[in-house]
């Protein structure tokens, strides 16, 4: 199969999990194959260039999330939807297709999973920024000042290195959703952090995908660490008045935001999230069944 997923120039472990995980379960990528595979990511939308390029292929959807857009995303007979990421993605298709959770939970099916889980805990708290937040602040310096561990989203050291860094942590604070997802898979309490994503990703998209995933875990309320990135400038009201409310004047005051980051991440009484063992085991079991079903389909296609 051809594996379709978003590829960042510097690498982003959430997306890059696709290129590492699926060949281990379904075989090496074959661009000439008649099937295209959509797994981890919020990539189900009509304007996705990868989907457009694969328009003549049969597309297997395996735990993918819908990207919230205003127009309905039509599916024809070329689509083989095995399951979706969460209830919001399922609702987008009028609950025509079931959901389980994010496809990254299939990580537990790998032989190396238990070995990674048994890694000695080296870090009390680890922080993971969103991959587009990496350039906004000197995160290694901030984490060093706080005495917490920094985990980059970039994958120049490989996916397994990132997995081991997460598994070696007792608690995870993450702006990257797959930082929290991997923590949940490794049964590590996690806390959502919100800073740049309302601007770099879009607030609607960010909230949709986090809610989609968390609701799949039966988590319906959470209290993220939220910090506004931009502040209203001194001329905000004047500009807003002169433009009839069409333009606002907001500023990024890095030094002040940095101070707020330090204060926010230094709290010792944070309430962390973690899906119940029962729900996690239900997800792992359902993923195992879906992997076996798809493996059987692929085996029949070959032989």
Backbone bond lengths (Angstrom), bond angles and torsions (degrees), N, CA, C in turn:
res aa  C-N    CA-C-N  psi(-1)  N-CA   C-N-CA  omega(-1)  CA-C   N-CA-C  phi
1 X - - - 1.466 - - 1.522 110.07 -
2 X 1.332 114.52 156.06 1.458 120.06 169.81 1.523 107.42 -91.37
3 X 1.334 117.08 129.62 1.460 121.13 -179.08 1.524 109.43 -95.08
4 X 1.328 116.16 116.62 1.455 121.97 -177.82 1.526 109.76 -99.05
5 X 1.320 116.43 124.36 1.465 120.73 176.21 1.520 109.40 -164.41
6 X 1.323 115.60 162.83 1.461 121.51 179.78 1.520 109.75 -71.87
7 X 1.326 115.55 136.24 1.465 120.55 179.76 1.526 109.44 -122.02
8 X 1.330 115.95 116.89 1.462 122.27 177.33 1.523 109.51 -87.12
9 X 1.325 116.27 146.27 1.469 120.93 -177.81 1.528 111.78 -58.47
10 X 1.337 116.79 -38.79 1.463 120.82 -178.67 1.525 112.68 -96.45
11 X 1.300 115.80 -0.54 1.457 119.52 -178.40 1.520 111.78 87.47
12 X 1.308 116.18 140.39 1.462 123.00 176.59 1.524 106.87 -142.20
13 X 1.343 116.67 115.65 1.463 119.28 -167.33 1.524 113.30 -60.21
14 X 1.339 118.01 -30.61 1.460 119.39 178.91 1.513 112.00 -61.26
15 X 1.328 116.07 -47.29 1.462 120.69 178.15 1.524 111.45 -74.14
16 X 1.327 116.15 -41.08 1.467 120.37 -175.55 1.525 113.24 -69.78
17 X 1.323 117.02 -13.27 1.468 119.75 172.43 1.527 110.99 -55.51
18 X 1.341 115.78 -32.31 1.460 120.11 -179.17 1.523 112.03 -57.80
19 X 1.333 115.98 -48.92 1.454 120.39 -177.07 1.515 113.89 -71.35
20 X 1.322 116.56 -15.55 1.469 121.93 179.76 1.524 111.85 -97.77
21 X 1.331 117.20 -40.89 1.463 122.47 -172.13 1.525 113.54 -80.82
22 X 1.326 116.74 -49.82 1.470 119.45 -170.39 1.528 114.38 -67.31
23 X 1.323 120.20 -36.89 1.475 117.95 175.01 1.530 112.87 -59.99
24 X 1.339 116.79 -29.12 1.464 120.34 179.00 1.532 111.60 -70.91
25 X 1.329 116.37 -26.69 1.465 120.74 -177.49 1.529 113.26 -101.82
26 X 1.343 116.08 -33.82 1.465 119.53 -172.62 1.529 114.35 -123.82
27 X 1.318 117.23 5.01 1.457 119.77 177.86 1.517 112.88 99.28
28 X 1.322 115.51 162.88 1.460 121.31 -178.43 1.530 111.05 -62.64
29 X 1.310 115.08 151.35 1.457 120.46 -179.37 1.525 110.82 -63.63
30 X 1.326 115.28 137.48 1.462 122.25 176.81 1.525 107.77 -129.36
31 X 1.326 116.36 102.39 1.462 120.89 -175.79 1.522 112.48 -66.13
32 X 1.323 116.88 -20.79 1.466 120.43 -179.13 1.526 112.63 -86.50
33 X 1.326 116.79 -6.76 1.462 120.74 -177.53 1.520 110.42 -67.57
34 X 1.327 116.17 153.48 1.463 121.11 -178.86 1.522 112.74 -76.34
35 X 1.338 116.86 -8.78 1.461 120.73 -179.07 1.526 111.59 -107.35
36 X 1.337 114.73 143.58 1.463 122.02 169.65 1.525 107.11 -118.77
37 X 1.316 116.26 143.46 1.464 122.19 -172.96 1.517 109.32 -119.01
38 X 1.333 116.57 127.43 1.459 122.88 175.43 1.517 107.94 -114.01
39 X 1.327 116.46 117.26 1.451 121.03 -178.15 1.513 112.26 -117.07
40 X 1.324 116.51 -104.60 1.458 122.57 -174.94 1.525 110.55 -74.92
41 X 1.329 116.40 130.97 1.460 120.41 175.07 1.520 112.87 135.73
42 X 1.332 114.59 159.67 1.467 121.85 176.21 1.520 106.86 -96.65
43 X 1.315 116.32 70.93 1.470 120.56 -167.36 1.524 113.60 -122.94
44 X 1.333 117.47 8.81 1.458 119.66 178.10 1.521 110.01 -87.34
45 X 1.323 116.40 92.39 1.456 122.31 173.58 1.521 107.93 -158.06
46 X 1.309 116.25 152.54 1.464 121.79 -167.83 1.520 113.38 -64.28
47 X 1.337 117.63 -32.20 1.460 120.78 -175.67 1.525 113.25 -86.58
48 X 1.317 118.83 4.61 1.463 121.96 179.04 1.529 109.24 -61.93
49 X 1.333 116.13 120.61 1.467 120.28 -175.41 1.524 112.40 -63.28
50 X 1.325 117.00 -30.09 1.463 120.41 179.14 1.532 110.71 -69.41
51 X 1.326 116.07 -39.17 1.463 120.28 178.08 1.523 110.29 -68.82
52 X 1.326 116.22 -40.49 1.468 120.33 178.49 1.525 110.53 -61.61
53 X 1.335 116.35 -43.10 1.466 120.66 -179.68 1.530 111.69 -65.56
54 X 1.323 116.32 -26.84 1.471 120.67 -178.65 1.529 111.69 -101.36
55 X 1.324 116.88 26.94 1.468 120.66 -172.93 1.530 113.51 -60.97
56 X 1.330 117.63 -26.41 1.463 120.49 -178.48 1.528 113.08 -93.17
57 X 1.320 116.87 2.07 1.463 120.70 -178.62 1.533 111.33 -100.96
58 X 1.319 115.11 155.60 1.460 120.23 171.34 1.520 107.32 -76.44
59 X 1.318 116.81 127.78 1.462 120.72 -172.83 1.532 110.43 -109.09
60 X 1.332 114.31 121.80 1.461 121.80 179.27 1.529 108.34 -96.73
61 X 1.320 116.82 121.61 1.469 122.11 179.41 1.524 108.13 -102.49
62 X 1.336 115.52 121.97 1.467 121.29 -171.56 1.527 109.36 -132.32
63 X 1.342 115.50 78.95 1.461 120.09 177.04 1.510 114.77 82.35
64 X 1.318 116.51 17.98 1.458 121.31 -178.19 1.526 110.31 -75.71
65 X 1.336 116.22 155.70 1.451 121.17 177.18 1.513 111.53 -106.10
66 X 1.319 115.62 147.96 1.461 121.85 175.47 1.520 109.22 -76.31
67 X 1.315 116.21 139.91 1.464 120.88 170.74 1.522 106.34 -91.21
68 X 1.320 118.73 119.76 1.463 120.01 -173.42 1.527 112.40 -66.48
69 X 1.310 115.94 116.53 1.464 122.79 176.14 1.521 106.93 -132.09
70 X 1.321 115.83 166.76 1.461 119.10 -174.82 1.527 112.60 -79.88
71 X 1.331 117.55 -26.17 1.460 119.64 -177.94 1.523 110.67 -93.59
72 X 1.326 115.52 146.69 1.456 121.38 178.75 1.526 110.09 -66.79
73 X 1.328 115.81 141.24 1.462 121.43 -179.30 1.530 108.27 -97.66
74 X 1.334 118.25 105.92 1.469 119.82 -175.49 1.525 112.28 -78.10
75 X 1.324 116.31 142.36 1.456 122.19 176.25 1.528 108.70 -120.63
76 X 1.330 115.99 134.22 1.461 119.88 177.71 1.524 109.87 -110.46
77 X 1.330 116.65 -165.28 1.466 121.11 -175.19 1.522 113.02 -69.05
78 X 1.334 117.28 -9.64 1.464 120.19 178.23 1.527 112.52 -79.20
79 X 1.328 116.73 -8.18 1.456 120.46 -176.74 1.528 110.97 -97.71
80 X 1.319 115.43 130.84 1.461 122.64 177.16 1.531 107.21 -119.59
81 X 1.327 115.87 89.82 1.468 121.24 -175.94 1.523 108.95 -87.47
82 X 1.331 116.70 107.25 1.463 121.21 179.46 1.527 110.45 -78.95
83 X 1.320 116.43 -46.93 1.464 121.76 174.81 1.521 108.15 -168.63
84 X 1.327 115.78 161.54 1.463 122.27 -179.77 1.523 109.88 -111.50
85 X 1.344 115.65 172.54 1.466 120.40 -174.75 1.524 113.19 -70.34
86 X 1.327 116.82 -42.93 1.455 118.44 -174.10 1.514 112.25 -158.56
87 X 1.335 117.24 -179.82 1.463 121.81 -175.74 1.522 113.97 -65.18
88 X 1.324 118.67 -30.91 1.462 119.56 178.72 1.525 110.78 -68.19
89 X 1.323 116.35 -39.40 1.465 119.82 175.79 1.525 110.25 -65.31
90 X 1.331 116.50 -40.13 1.461 120.52 177.94 1.525 111.14 -64.49
91 X 1.320 116.63 -40.75 1.468 120.84 178.83 1.520 111.72 -60.82
92 X 1.336 116.30 -32.26 1.466 120.48 -179.09 1.528 110.73 -59.93
93 X 1.313 116.46 -29.21 1.466 121.47 179.13 1.533 111.20 -106.61
94 X 1.355 115.19 29.27 1.466 121.35 178.70 1.534 112.04 54.32
95 X 1.328 114.95 37.03 1.469 122.79 178.07 1.531 112.74 57.95
96 X 1.321 115.46 27.67 1.465 120.57 177.41 1.527 111.23 -68.54
97 X 1.356 115.02 -28.28 1.464 120.34 -177.48 1.525 109.68 -122.13
98 X 1.302 116.00 145.31 1.458 121.07 -178.90 1.528 110.55 -76.74
99 X 1.321 115.22 163.50 1.461 121.18 172.35 1.523 108.41 -123.23
100 X 1.305 115.83 154.45 1.471 121.87 171.95 1.523 108.07 -122.42
101 X 1.319 116.55 -71.56 1.462 123.61 173.99 1.522 107.01 -176.97
102 X 1.313 116.79 -169.07 1.455 120.19 178.63 1.527 109.99 -62.39
103 X 1.323 115.81 139.53 1.468 120.80 -175.93 1.519 113.09 -65.31
104 X 1.333 118.04 -15.26 1.468 120.60 179.10 1.526 112.04 -61.74
105 X 1.338 118.08 -20.06 1.468 120.40 177.99 1.528 111.77 -63.87
106 X 1.334 117.48 -13.65 1.469 120.87 174.77 1.523 111.42 -67.14
107 X 1.323 116.72 -12.66 1.464 121.43 176.58 1.531 111.39 -53.53
108 X 1.322 116.61 -33.59 1.471 120.88 -177.51 1.531 112.19 -64.26
109 X 1.318 117.42 -17.82 1.459 120.96 -177.47 1.522 112.89 -81.94
110 X 1.327 117.29 -8.97 1.460 120.32 -178.60 1.526 111.04 -80.03
111 X 1.320 117.78 145.79 1.470 121.18 178.40 1.524 113.26 -59.31
112 X 1.345 116.58 -32.76 1.456 119.65 -176.73 1.526 113.48 -79.58
113 X 1.345 117.51 -6.43 1.461 120.45 -176.36 1.528 112.12 -59.52
114 X 1.318 117.21 -50.64 1.469 120.68 -176.96 1.525 111.20 -62.34
115 X 1.321 116.34 -35.97 1.464 120.11 178.83 1.525 110.76 -64.72
116 X 1.324 115.92 -42.26 1.466 119.83 178.17 1.526 109.87 -66.13
117 X 1.325 117.04 -39.28 1.470 121.02 179.59 1.523 112.36 -60.35
118 X 1.317 116.24 -30.97 1.470 120.29 -175.73 1.528 113.07 -85.78
119 X 1.314 117.29 4.87 1.460 120.35 178.41 1.531 110.14 -60.17
120 X 1.311 116.44 139.50 1.465 121.69 178.51 1.524 110.64 -62.05
121 X 1.310 116.56 135.47 1.460 121.18 178.03 1.531 109.32 -71.26
122 X 1.324 115.80 118.15 1.465 121.47 -178.99 1.521 112.88 -107.48
123 X 1.334 116.84 -20.64 1.461 120.24 -173.00 1.527 110.25 -124.84
124 X 1.334 116.25 129.99 1.460 120.83 177.03 1.527 109.89 -65.94
125 X 1.332 115.50 -54.22 1.467 121.68 179.64 1.520 108.62 -132.54
126 X 1.322 116.49 134.43 1.462 121.42 174.02 1.519 109.26 -120.05
127 X 1.329 115.43 145.43 1.465 121.55 -179.59 1.522 109.66 -117.37
128 X 1.335 116.37 135.09 1.463 122.20 179.12 1.524 108.64 -126.32
129 X 1.331 119.28 115.62 1.462 120.72 176.87 1.527 111.08 -78.19
130 X 1.306 117.55 167.59 1.465 122.35 168.43 1.522 107.19 -70.96
131 X 1.333 118.37 146.99 1.461 118.99 -172.05 1.526 113.14 -63.16
132 X 1.340 117.18 -27.13 1.464 119.43 176.79 1.526 112.13 -83.68
133 X 1.322 117.67 -5.84 1.467 122.01 176.31 1.520 112.32 -88.64
134 X 1.327 116.27 -14.68 1.469 120.87 -173.81 1.523 112.22 -53.65
135 X 1.341 117.20 -37.74 1.466 120.75 -174.36 1.526 113.68 -85.93
136 X 1.326 118.09 -7.98 1.462 120.58 -175.95 1.527 112.62 -76.69
137 X 1.331 116.18 -37.89 1.461 120.71 -176.33 1.519 109.99 -138.48
138 X 1.319 115.45 162.50 1.466 121.02 175.75 1.528 107.12 -84.53
139 X 1.319 116.15 82.27 1.455 120.91 -174.52 1.521 113.59 -63.03
140 X 1.340 119.26 -39.64 1.473 117.73 176.73 1.523 112.62 -58.05
141 X 1.353 116.48 -39.65 1.463 120.27 179.52 1.526 111.26 -68.48
142 X 1.335 116.36 -41.37 1.464 120.53 178.54 1.527 110.60 -61.48
143 X 1.323 115.88 -46.61 1.470 120.04 -179.14 1.530 111.51 -65.46
144 X 1.329 115.88 -37.85 1.467 119.49 178.17 1.520 110.59 -63.45
145 X 1.329 116.39 -41.83 1.465 120.87 179.05 1.529 111.03 -63.04
146 X 1.326 116.36 -34.13 1.464 121.31 -178.67 1.525 112.90 -84.69
147 X 1.321 116.18 -14.27 1.458 119.46 -177.16 1.518 112.97 76.19
148 X 1.347 116.45 26.41 1.462 120.22 175.77 1.524 108.63 -116.81
149 X 1.313 116.20 165.65 1.462 121.15 -174.38 1.524 110.86 -92.22
150 X 1.313 116.00 137.80 1.467 122.04 179.08 1.520 109.89 -100.55
151 X 1.329 116.50 130.59 1.466 122.33 175.21 1.521 108.15 -120.05
152 X 1.313 116.91 117.67 1.454 120.68 -179.39 1.523 111.12 -76.79
153 X 1.323 115.74 153.43 1.467 120.75 174.97 1.523 111.36 -84.07
154 X 1.333 117.08 -15.89 1.462 120.49 -179.57 1.528 109.93 -69.84
155 X 1.313 116.03 150.98 1.467 119.96 -170.61 1.523 112.82 -117.56
156 X 1.333 117.35 29.55 1.465 119.40 -179.28 1.530 112.19 -65.76
157 X 1.340 117.53 -21.55 1.471 120.61 176.79 1.529 112.38 -95.74
158 X 1.318 115.97 2.50 1.459 120.26 177.18 1.518 113.57 97.83
159 X 1.321 115.46 153.22 1.462 122.06 -179.51 1.524 111.92 -61.94
160 X 1.313 117.01 -42.59 1.466 119.45 -176.05 1.524 111.37 -64.88
161 X 1.328 117.54 -31.08 1.466 120.29 175.84 1.525 109.91 -61.60
162 X 1.345 116.44 -45.64 1.463 120.45 179.58 1.522 111.10 -63.60
163 X 1.320 116.77 -41.89 1.466 120.22 178.40 1.525 110.95 -59.72
164 X 1.313 116.52 -41.48 1.462 120.73 -179.60 1.531 111.12 -67.97
165 X 1.318 116.84 -37.38 1.463 120.42 177.61 1.530 110.99 -62.85
166 X 1.322 116.15 -42.72 1.464 119.91 178.34 1.526 110.47 -67.07
167 X 1.324 116.52 -45.42 1.466 120.73 -178.38 1.523 112.45 -63.91
168 X 1.334 117.04 -24.15 1.468 121.82 -179.51 1.526 112.31 -85.07
169 X 1.334 117.27 5.57 1.465 122.33 -177.63 1.526 110.87 -104.38
170 X 1.327 115.83 146.47 1.468 120.38 176.37 1.521 111.57 -85.57
171 X 1.345 116.02 -33.52 1.459 122.05 178.33 1.529 108.07 -139.72
172 X 1.330 115.84 149.18 1.463 121.38 178.95 1.526 109.57 -125.33
173 X 1.329 116.16 128.94 1.464 122.25 168.01 1.520 105.60 -109.99
174 X 1.323 117.40 122.77 1.461 118.78 -171.07 1.521 113.05 -139.47
175 X 1.327 115.08 132.23 1.461 120.82 169.26 1.523 109.34 -87.85
176 X 1.330 116.58 -26.73 1.462 122.09 176.42 1.524 109.12 -79.11
177 X 1.326 117.50 126.33 1.460 119.46 -176.27 1.522 111.85 -61.54
178 X 1.331 117.22 -37.09 1.459 117.70 -178.75 1.527 112.61 -76.56
179 X 1.310 117.51 -11.64 1.455 119.33 167.92 1.518 109.62 -66.63
180 X 1.346 115.59 -43.60 1.465 120.56 177.56 1.526 111.18 -69.99
181 X 1.335 116.77 -39.49 1.467 120.35 -179.57 1.524 110.84 -62.70
182 X 1.324 116.67 -46.64 1.463 119.62 179.62 1.525 111.23 -65.23
183 X 1.332 116.60 -36.74 1.468 119.36 174.94 1.522 110.00 -59.98
184 X 1.330 116.58 -44.46 1.460 120.46 -179.83 1.525 111.03 -63.61
185 X 1.320 116.98 -39.44 1.470 121.17 178.25 1.527 110.40 -62.16
186 X 1.350 116.03 -40.79 1.468 120.79 179.38 1.527 112.13 -83.22
187 X 1.349 116.99 3.99 1.460 124.07 179.51 1.516 111.48 61.96
188 X 1.324 114.86 43.83 1.461 123.30 177.59 1.528 108.14 -109.98
189 X 1.326 119.62 124.53 1.460 121.04 177.52 1.529 111.49 -56.83
190 X 1.344 115.90 139.06 1.461 121.14 -175.02 1.529 110.70 -132.79
191 X 1.325 113.73 157.97 1.463 121.43 178.45 1.523 108.77 -134.54
192 X 1.308 116.23 130.97 1.465 119.90 178.16 1.524 110.46 -79.16
193 X 1.333 115.37 138.70 1.464 123.36 177.76 1.522 107.17 -122.02
194 X 1.329 117.63 132.87 1.466 121.74 -178.40 1.521 109.37 -123.35
195 X 1.339 116.60 121.96 1.463 121.04 177.66 1.529 111.12 -138.02
196 X 1.329 117.43 -72.69 1.474 119.93 -174.45 1.521 113.41 -93.46
197 X 1.332 118.11 -18.49 1.465 119.35 -170.64 1.532 115.11 -58.88
198 X 1.354 120.36 -31.62 1.462 117.37 176.13 1.531 112.93 -61.72
199 X 1.343 116.75 -19.89 1.463 121.43 -178.09 1.526 112.19 -107.08
200 X 1.327 117.89 -43.18 1.464 120.78 -176.50 1.521 112.03 -79.17
201 X 1.312 116.94 -31.48 1.464 121.29 -179.03 1.519 111.68 -108.16
202 X 1.304 115.95 -31.16 1.456 121.53 -174.82 1.516 109.46 105.35
203 X 1.330 116.16 125.39 1.467 120.12 -173.85 1.523 111.72 -60.34
204 X 1.327 116.61 -39.21 1.472 119.94 -178.60 1.525 111.19 -63.27
205 X 1.326 116.08 -44.69 1.463 120.35 -179.46 1.523 110.56 -66.39
206 X 1.340 115.66 -45.99 1.460 120.28 -177.58 1.522 111.67 -60.73
207 X 1.332 116.65 -48.28 1.465 119.77 -178.46 1.521 111.17 -66.72
208 X 1.334 116.56 -38.44 1.465 120.40 -179.77 1.523 110.85 -61.00
209 X 1.327 116.93 -49.21 1.468 118.60 -173.68 1.530 111.72 -70.63
210 X 1.344 116.98 -38.63 1.470 118.91 177.77 1.531 110.49 -65.00
211 X 1.334 116.46 -43.94 1.466 120.07 -179.92 1.521 110.70 -65.56
212 X 1.324 116.73 -40.75 1.462 122.29 178.07 1.527 110.53 -56.15
213 X 1.333 115.03 -48.87 1.468 119.58 -179.74 1.528 111.89 -68.76
214 X 1.332 117.27 -49.43 1.469 119.73 -176.06 1.526 111.93 -62.95
215 X 1.327 116.89 -38.46 1.465 119.15 177.28 1.521 111.71 -63.77
216 X 1.340 117.00 -29.83 1.469 119.71 176.49 1.527 111.24 -66.77
217 X 1.326 116.59 -20.24 1.472 122.55 177.48 1.520 112.20 -93.08
218 X 1.341 116.67 0.83 1.468 122.66 -173.12 1.525 111.39 68.35
219 X 1.331 116.62 28.65 1.466 122.19 171.85 1.524 106.83 -103.32
220 X 1.324 117.38 114.07 1.463 121.31 -173.49 1.526 113.37 -113.17
221 X 1.315 116.68 -13.32 1.463 120.63 176.66 1.514 108.37 -135.26
222 X 1.317 115.81 137.38 1.461 118.93 175.48 1.517 108.38 -150.91
223 X 1.301 115.66 163.07 1.463 122.03 -175.45 1.526 108.50 -126.83
224 X 1.334 117.83 85.05 1.465 119.70 -176.44 1.525 112.14 -71.91
225 X 1.321 115.40 159.80 1.462 120.52 169.77 1.521 106.72 -79.84
226 X 1.318 116.94 104.92 1.467 120.91 -174.86 1.522 110.38 -109.44
227 X 1.330 116.26 125.67 1.459 122.12 176.06 1.520 109.34 -126.10
228 X 1.330 118.61 123.12 1.469 119.76 176.34 1.527 110.27 -68.86
229 X 1.327 116.31 129.31 1.463 120.64 -177.96 1.520 111.38 -76.74
230 X 1.319 116.22 -41.36 1.466 120.68 -177.55 1.524 110.23 -107.87
231 X 1.328 115.35 142.91 1.459 122.43 177.07 1.529 109.29 -112.17
232 X 1.313 115.53 149.95 1.458 119.56 176.01 1.520 109.78 -67.26
233 X 1.339 116.43 127.68 1.455 121.59 -178.88 1.523 112.45 -76.77
234 X 1.326 115.87 173.09 1.468 120.48 -176.58 1.524 112.02 -65.77
235 X 1.347 117.37 -24.53 1.464 120.47 -179.26 1.531 112.01 -101.19
236 X 1.317 116.21 14.51 1.463 120.80 -175.21 1.528 112.05 -57.23
237 X 1.324 116.80 -53.23 1.461 120.50 -176.13 1.521 111.81 -64.87
238 X 1.347 116.64 -38.69 1.458 119.94 -179.87 1.530 110.93 -65.42
239 X 1.336 116.33 -46.08 1.467 120.77 179.51 1.523 110.51 -62.82
240 X 1.310 116.12 -42.11 1.458 120.84 -179.98 1.525 110.81 -62.90
241 X 1.350 116.05 -40.52 1.457 120.78 -179.20 1.527 111.17 -68.71
242 X 1.340 116.63 -43.60 1.465 121.24 -177.98 1.526 112.76 -68.20
243 X 1.309 116.83 -27.22 1.475 120.38 -177.96 1.523 112.53 -102.10
244 X 1.316 115.89 9.91 1.455 118.76 179.37 1.514 113.37 65.30
245 X 1.326 115.58 27.42 1.457 120.52 178.21 1.511 114.62 83.31
246 X 1.347 117.36 6.68 1.475 119.80 -178.72 1.522 112.89 -85.52
247 X 1.341 117.47 -17.75 1.462 121.61 -179.79 1.524 109.00 -131.19
248 X 1.330 116.02 138.58 1.453 121.20 175.48 1.522 109.46 -123.21
249 X 1.315 116.38 153.00 1.467 121.29 -179.28 1.522 109.43 -112.08
250 X 1.316 115.62 98.10 1.460 121.29 178.30 1.516 109.56 -117.43
251 X 1.322 116.45 149.97 1.458 121.23 -175.14 1.523 110.72 -126.63
252 X 1.331 114.48 150.80 1.457 120.56 171.54 1.525 107.50 -100.39
253 X 1.319 116.34 103.35 1.455 121.89 178.27 1.526 107.80 -97.42
254 X 1.336 114.60 90.44 1.459 120.36 -168.74 1.520 113.72 -58.25
255 X 1.325 116.84 -40.51 1.463 118.88 -177.08 1.527 111.14 -64.81
256 X 1.341 116.61 -40.61 1.464 120.04 179.35 1.528 111.08 -69.20
257 X 1.332 115.77 -41.52 1.464 119.07 178.99 1.524 110.11 -64.58
258 X 1.334 116.07 -39.20 1.464 119.86 178.63 1.529 110.81 -60.82
259 X 1.333 116.27 -42.03 1.469 119.86 177.84 1.531 110.99 -61.69
260 X 1.324 115.90 -39.48 1.466 119.89 179.30 1.530 111.25 -67.95
261 X 1.335 116.06 -36.52 1.463 120.07 176.24 1.523 109.92 -61.41
262 X 1.328 115.93 -46.43 1.464 120.53 179.63 1.525 110.99 -59.41
263 X 1.324 115.84 -43.80 1.468 119.81 179.96 1.527 110.89 -65.28
264 X 1.327 115.92 -44.90 1.461 120.54 -176.46 1.524 112.17 -64.71
265 X 1.326 116.31 -45.08 1.464 120.39 -176.39 1.527 113.32 -79.01
266 X 1.332 116.78 -10.33 1.470 119.88 -179.45 1.524 112.62 -87.38
267 X 1.332 117.58 -5.80 1.460 120.33 -178.33 1.534 110.44 -64.74
268 X 1.293 115.61 134.76 1.470 120.51 -177.39 1.523 112.93 -100.27
269 X 1.337 117.13 -5.02 1.467 120.21 -175.40 1.528 112.01 -113.48
270 X 1.329 117.01 35.11 1.457 120.74 -178.25 1.528 111.02 -69.67
271 X 1.321 115.36 143.93 1.463 121.18 173.31 1.524 108.16 -94.05
272 X 1.309 115.93 112.11 1.462 120.97 -178.06 1.527 110.45 -90.60
273 X 1.340 114.78 157.84 1.458 121.53 178.66 1.527 110.08 -104.36
274 X 1.325 115.96 155.56 1.461 122.20 171.55 1.526 107.29 -166.50
275 X 1.320 116.59 130.92 1.460 118.95 177.46 1.524 109.53 -64.38
276 X 1.317 116.58 155.42 1.464 120.31 179.37 1.526 109.60 -66.82
277 X 1.322 116.20 151.46 1.464 120.08 176.93 1.528 110.82 -58.70
278 X 1.330 115.70 -37.35 1.465 119.40 -179.74 1.523 110.87 -62.48
279 X 1.345 116.70 -47.71 1.469 119.22 -178.67 1.522 110.76 -67.09
280 X 1.331 117.40 -40.49 1.466 120.32 178.88 1.521 110.52 -60.71
281 X 1.326 117.10 -42.73 1.466 120.50 179.81 1.527 111.61 -66.70
282 X 1.336 116.76 -34.88 1.468 120.42 175.44 1.526 110.50 -62.56
283 X 1.332 115.77 -41.98 1.465 120.56 179.45 1.523 110.63 -66.23
284 X 1.327 116.43 -46.58 1.468 119.97 179.65 1.532 110.66 -59.21
285 X 1.321 116.82 -42.36 1.459 121.32 -179.32 1.526 111.23 -65.53
286 X 1.335 115.94 -44.14 1.465 120.12 179.79 1.523 111.12 -64.93
287 X 1.328 116.66 -39.39 1.473 120.55 177.75 1.518 110.72 -63.63
288 X 1.319 116.50 -40.18 1.460 120.67 178.79 1.531 110.61 -59.55
289 X 1.330 116.33 -44.10 1.465 120.66 178.97 1.526 111.28 -63.24
290 X 1.333 116.56 -42.49 1.462 119.88 -178.66 1.524 111.70 -68.02
291 X 1.320 116.97 -38.23 1.467 120.34 177.28 1.523 109.97 -63.02
292 X 1.321 116.87 -44.95 1.468 120.42 -179.82 1.523 111.23 -64.01
293 X 1.329 117.20 -38.94 1.468 120.98 178.68 1.524 111.13 -63.15
294 X 1.324 116.02 -45.07 1.461 119.11 -178.82 1.525 110.96 -70.02
295 X 1.320 116.87 -38.74 1.464 119.84 176.49 1.528 110.64 -58.96
296 X 1.332 116.94 -40.46 1.465 120.99 178.55 1.524 111.12 -64.84
297 X 1.334 116.54 -40.52 1.464 120.76 178.06 1.520 111.11 -63.06
298 X 1.317 116.70 -44.51 1.462 121.10 -179.47 1.523 110.88 -66.72
299 X 1.328 116.63 -37.22 1.467 120.97 179.25 1.534 110.12 -63.59
300 X 1.340 116.77 -42.85 1.462 120.85 178.60 1.523 111.00 -63.94
301 X 1.347 116.52 -37.31 1.463 120.06 -179.17 1.520 111.33 -65.43
302 X 1.334 116.55 -32.16 1.469 120.99 -178.78 1.519 110.94 -79.69
303 X 1.342 116.37 -39.45 1.464 120.22 -173.97 1.533 112.60 -109.72
